[in-house]
Amino acid sequence: MGFWDKADNADPLQKTVEATKMGAIAGALGTAYYLSAFESTTTAGSLMRFGAGTAGIAALGAIFSVGTCLSAQVLNEPDNAFNHFVGGCSAGLALGARAHSFSVASMGCVTLGSLGVLAKVGHREGWRFIGPALTQAEVDAQAIAPSPKASH
């Protein structure tokens, strides 16, 4: 199962685990690149930087997913791009809190929220960053059927 396989308000725990995995992979790749570019004096220092970088980006992925799922459940709109803005904004605010900087938090909110919207709209419309574009039939086959509104 992948992050895009279910609606935003369906199975939040599984979506959070998937986003955390994707964040950990991205964090590991980014930290490995950083460590290859900037040498550390000790092996222990390199391992600590690798662990901190990987865990930090994995945590941002989890925060993004929790924010997205909570927004989808509160607004009862499972396929809305605004949910991904809320998730990205939450991750940006956490990044700013870690940096103890209001400007990092505000720019992180806007930037990661906008990237979340672009990712959601791009997935919904079948955009590809690598490889050939999807046909309309492929886009329709991947579309998530909207879940019925919860009865009160």
N, C-alpha and C positions, 0 to 999 in steps of 0.2 A: 504494500500500500504506500502511496506517496501523499505528499501534502495536498495536491490538487484533486485527489480522487473523491473526496467527499465535500459536502457543503460546509461553509464556515462555521455553522452552529452545530454540526454533527460530530460527535466523538472528539471533544476538545483535548482529552488526554492523549489520544493517539496522534492528533495533529501537532500537539506540543512536543511529543517525543520525536516526530519526524522533523520538525523545525529545529529542534535541538541538535539532532544528528547532522542536518545540513549546515548548521552554524558551526558545529565542531569540525566538520570537514573543511569548511571555508577558513576557519580559524587556524587549523593545522597547516593548511597550504600557505596562508598569508604569513604565519609566524615562521614557517620554514624558509620562505623567501626572505623575510626580514633577517633571520639568523645567518643566511648565506651572504647577505649584503653587509651586515655589520657584525664583526667578530666579537665574541665574548671572551673574557680572559680565562674563564673556567668552564669546565663541562657542567658543573652543578648550576652555574649561572645560566647557561644555555638551556638546560632542562627546565629551570624555573621559569624562564621567559617563555619557553614553548608551552608549558602547562598553563601559565597565566593568560597568554594570548588565546590559546585554544578554548579555555574555559570561559573567558570573557565574551568571545564571539558566540559561543554556544549559548551562553546566558541571554545574549541579545536576541538570538533566534527564539528562545523559549518565551521571552517577554513579548516579542512580536506576535507569536502564535496565541498566547493567552489574551493579549489585547484584542486581536482580531476575533477570536471566538467569543469573548465577552461582549464585544460590540455587536456581533451578529445575533447573540442571544437577547441582549437588551433591546435592540432595535427591531428584532424579529425579521431581519432582512438577510437571509443567508448568502445571497450572491451579489452583494453590494460592494463596490470598490471603496466606499467610505470606511468599511470595516478594516480594510488593509491600511488605510491612512491612519486610523486610530492605532492599529498595531505598530506601524512604523513610528508613529509619533511617540508611543510608549517606549519603544526601544531607544529612540533618540533622547528622550527625557532621562532614561536610566544611564545612558552614556554621559550626559551632562552632569548627572548627580555623581557619577564615579569620578569625573574630572573636576568636580566642585566649581563648575563654571556655568553661569546662566546663559552666556552666549553659545557655548557648545550645546547646551540643552535645547535652546530655541532653534538653532540651525540644524541640530540633529533631528528634532521633531519634524521640521519642514522637509528636510532632505530625505530622511528615511520614510516618512509618510508619503511623500511624492513617489519615491521608488516603489513603495508598496502598491500604490494605485497603478503605476505603470505596469508592474508585474501582474496584477490582477486583470487589468484591461487587456494587456498583451496576451495573457493566457486565454482569456475569454474569446478574443478575436482571432486567435491562432497565429500571433506574431512569432517569428523565429529570429533568434540572434545568430544562430549557426545552422547551416543547412538550408534546404529548399523550403519555400513557404508551404503551409498546409493548404489543402484544397478545402472548399466549403463543406464537403461531405465529411472530411476528417475533423473539422471544427465542430460540426453538428454531432458527430459520434462521441466527442470528448466532453460535450456540454453536460453540466450537472443539472439534473432536473430539480426545479425549486421544490423545497420541502413544503408540505401543507402548513398553514398558519396554525399555531398552537391554540387549542380551544381553551377558553377561560371558564 
